Amino acid sequence: MPALRRDLGALAHEAHALKGSAGTFGASALGAEALALEQAAKSDNWDRVLTQLPTLVALARQTLDLMGQRFGTQDKDQTLDPPAD
């Protein structure tokens, strides 16, 4: 279990950083989801983490799309999906 706890610790750290970044540019919904994920990770709740993650990814995509539209910097070739092998 220690390896899983470390993974959750890293996830909590990254979610916390995302929460702060989202707050900096006014993406309150994304920040709230990042906080929920951070709390789930800190409480060692893998089930909740796995439930929160798809919502967070969807909001991140939506936020990037909206920022691209707003600032005219949206690159249709870039996605949150990993490159195909």
C-alpha positions as CSV (number, residue, x, y, z in Angstrom):
1,M,0.0,0.0,0.0
2,P,2.8,2.6,0.5
3,A,3.3,2.9,-3.3
4,L,-0.4,3.7,-3.7
5,R,-0.2,6.3,-1.0
6,R,2.7,7.9,-2.7
7,D,0.8,8.0,-5.9
8,L,-2.2,9.6,-4.1
9,G,0.2,12.0,-2.5
10,A,1.5,13.1,-5.9
11,L,-2.0,13.3,-7.2
12,A,-3.0,15.5,-4.3
13,H,0.0,17.8,-4.9
14,E,-0.8,18.1,-8.6
15,A,-4.5,18.7,-7.9
16,H,-3.6,21.4,-5.4
17,A,-1.4,23.1,-8.0
18,L,-4.2,23.0,-10.6
19,K,-6.6,24.4,-8.1
20,G,-4.3,27.4,-7.6
21,S,-3.7,27.9,-11.3
22,A,-7.4,27.7,-12.0
23,G,-8.1,30.3,-9.4
24,T,-5.4,32.6,-10.9
25,F,-7.2,32.8,-14.2
26,G,-10.8,32.7,-12.9
27,A,-11.7,29.1,-13.8
28,S,-13.7,28.5,-10.6
29,A,-15.5,25.3,-11.7
30,L,-12.1,23.8,-12.6
31,G,-10.7,24.9,-9.3
32,A,-13.6,23.4,-7.4
33,E,-13.1,20.0,-9.2
34,A,-9.4,20.1,-8.5
35,L,-10.1,20.7,-4.8
36,A,-12.5,17.8,-4.8
37,L,-9.9,15.6,-6.4
38,E,-7.2,16.9,-4.0
39,Q,-9.4,16.0,-1.0
40,A,-10.2,12.6,-2.3
41,A,-6.5,11.9,-2.8
42,K,-5.6,13.2,0.7
43,S,-8.3,10.9,2.2
44,D,-6.8,7.9,0.4
45,N,-10.2,7.4,-1.3
46,W,-9.4,5.7,-4.7
47,D,-13.1,5.2,-5.5
48,R,-13.7,8.9,-5.2
49,V,-10.6,9.8,-7.1
50,L,-11.7,7.6,-10.0
51,T,-15.1,9.2,-9.9
52,Q,-13.7,12.8,-9.8
53,L,-11.1,12.3,-12.5
54,P,-13.3,12.2,-15.6
55,T,-15.2,15.3,-14.5
56,L,-11.9,17.1,-13.9
57,V,-10.6,16.1,-17.3
58,A,-13.8,17.2,-19.0
59,L,-13.8,20.6,-17.2
60,A,-10.1,21.1,-18.1
61,R,-10.9,20.5,-21.8
62,Q,-13.9,22.8,-21.6
63,T,-11.7,25.5,-19.9
64,L,-9.0,25.2,-22.5
65,D,-11.6,25.5,-25.3
66,L,-13.2,28.5,-23.8
67,M,-9.8,30.2,-23.2
68,G,-8.8,29.4,-26.8
69,Q,-12.0,31.0,-28.0
70,R,-11.6,34.0,-25.7
71,F,-7.9,34.7,-26.5
72,G,-7.8,33.3,-30.0
73,T,-5.0,30.9,-29.2
74,Q,-6.8,27.6,-29.5
75,D,-4.8,25.1,-31.4
76,K,-7.0,22.3,-32.8
77,D,-4.0,20.0,-33.0
78,Q,-3.4,20.0,-29.3
79,T,-5.5,17.9,-27.0
80,L,-5.3,16.5,-23.5
81,D,-5.1,13.0,-24.9
82,P,-1.7,11.3,-25.0
83,P,0.0,10.8,-28.4
84,A,-0.8,7.5,-30.1
85,D,2.1,5.0,-30.2
